[in-house]
Structures are given as C-alpha cells and as structure tokens.
Amino acid sequence: MSLAAAAVVLAAGASQRMGRPKALLSWGDRCALGQAIATLRAAGVGEIAAVIRPEQEAPLASLLDADRCCLVINPRPDRGQFASLQLGLAALPAEVDAIVVALVDHPAVLPQTVAALLGAWFAAEPRVIIPTYQERRGHPILLPRSLRRPLLAAPENLTLAVFLSAPEVAVTALPVGDPAVLQNINTPADYDRQRQDDRAQPHRDSPRRR
C-alpha cells in the first residue's frame, strides 16, 4: 500500500524578532523555505504548498524555481497562522491521504524524521501524528485526510493546537531522535546557533533533489 502525502509549509509570519523574512534566510546552498521543501521531497512527500507573504513572492519564485512548490499568497498574513494553514490546505489536491504541516522556522529537521511520520501513518491511520523529543511535542505534524474539511470549516482565529486538543481528535505521539523538531528560529541568535549546530553534525544528510 502506498501513501499519497502532501504538505503545507507555513512561511507567512511577520518575523519581527528575526528582523528579516525567515523564508529567505540562507541555509546551506538554499534559503530556509527551500530547505524545508527539499527535506519534505527527500522524505517522499508529493505536492507541497508553501504559504507566504505577498512581498516574498518575487524573491522566492526565483529561489525555488527548481523545487516544484506551489506558492500560496496570504493576502492578509496578519490574520494568523491558522488562516495560512487553511489557505495551504485549500491549495492541495483532494485525493491526498495525509498532510504534513511544516514550519519554515524548523529548517534543521531531518528527512528521516518526516519519513518516520509517514511510516507511522500505516500503523495509526487516521490519527494525527506528532513527533516528540524528550517527551516534548514538536513539528512537523502529520494530519489525516479526514481532518481537512473540519480544518477548512473552522474559524480562522483558531489555533491548530486548540483544534487538535478536541476530544474527538485522535493523536499519536511519535518519539524521534531529532532535537530539531523542537528548535524553531525566532531570533538572529537562534539562527546563528542552529546553523553552527547543523554544520557540526555530519550525520545530517542533505536531502536529495528530485
């Protein structure tokens, strides 16, 4: 049995503490959004929708030309992350089995971690699968197709955490050995530290290009 997996990458945040767009930060030979896309591709994800701010469309379109990603413009990014998620979900094909929700400020996540989420889908379907490191929940998150319509119908001022806390939503925690599921980039200091950590760990294989 094969899994038709798609992904939404959330990249429309204001990046106020960073002082510059996180999606455009350099990460190896890519930008941070390009790295997130490459990681998803290497793990076997098919369609990818990246939700971005209007002013990022031109620079990202040139940087991501070879990455086969659908750029979805959030015309009102001030509405928050959940509204961006809804835009991304609406842009994906209807026939996908599962959807990975990734954040652009977690560029160090390993392809093996995403692959582990996809592998766990076979044992846990149709549950939400959330990676944990040292018993703390992180990102990316795997959503079953059954939640797509409820998510699209939910109020846009909701949060994904609140949505997933509903008693009718079944969630499986998946322990992983990847600390990057907890490491988001909010400040220049976060960015510098994570780039140094990533360079110092040769076991972090570069995602293969597709």
Buried (B, 14 or more C-beta within 10 A) or exposed (E): EEBEBBBBBBBBBEBEEBEEBBBBBEBBEBBBBBBBBBBBBBBBBBBBBBBBBEEBEEBBEEBBEEBEBBBBBBEEBEBBBBBBBBBBBEBBEEEBBBBBBBBBBBBBBBBBBBBBBBBBBEEBBEBBBBBBBEEEBBBBBBBBBBBBEEBEEBEBEBEBEEBBEEEEBBBBBBEBEBBBBBBBBBEEEBBEEBBEBBEEEEEBEEBEEE
